[in-house]
Amino acid sequence: MLESMEGAAFHYVCLQEDIPFVQLRAVSNFIGERDKSKWLIKEAIENLNRELIILINNMFNKE
């Protein structure tokens, strides 16, 4: 399960204003003891970037 308070607010505003939206998020760490040495920020950003490129390509390369 992934929790995102910021994402909920984003979705709410877009729905209220009838604005199309999409949210892509990356996960760098698990819930638990706050040990930043275990966070995988570089890997999360790489994964997010890869999936964003795929999403954009799919959106604009429809045939």
N, C-alpha and C positions, 0 to 999 in steps of 0.2 A: 504494500500500500504506500502511496506517495501523498504527502500532505503539502499543500501550498496555500497559505493564507493570501499571499499576494496574487496568486493565480485566480482565486475565487473572486477577489475584488475586480480584477481585470475582466473576467467573464461577466460578472454582474453588470458592470458599466456598459460593456459592449451590447449585452442583451437589452438593457434599458434604452439604449440609444439606437438600437437596430443597426449595429455596425458588425459586418462580418469579421470573424476573428479566428485565430488559431494560436495555440500556445505550445511551444516545444520547450521542454525542460531537461536538464541533465542532472544526474544524481552523482554527487562526489563522495558522499559518506552516509553511513547508516546511523539511525538514532541510537543513542547510547552515551557513554562517557565522552565528553568533549575532548577528544585527542586529535588535534589537527594534523599530527604526524601520520595518521592513518587515512587522511582524506586523499582522494584520488582526483584532484582538481584538473590536472593536465589531461588525464584520460577522459574525464567527463566532458571537457571542452572539445576534445577531439571527436568524441562520439556525437555530441550535439552538432558540431560543424558538419560531420559526415551525413547525418540524418537531415539537416537543414538543406544541404545541397540536393539530396534525393527529393525532398519535398518540393523545392523550387523547380527542379527539373520536371517533376511530374505535373506540376501546376501549369507550366508553360509549354510543355511538349505534348499536349493532347492532340491526337490526330483524329 
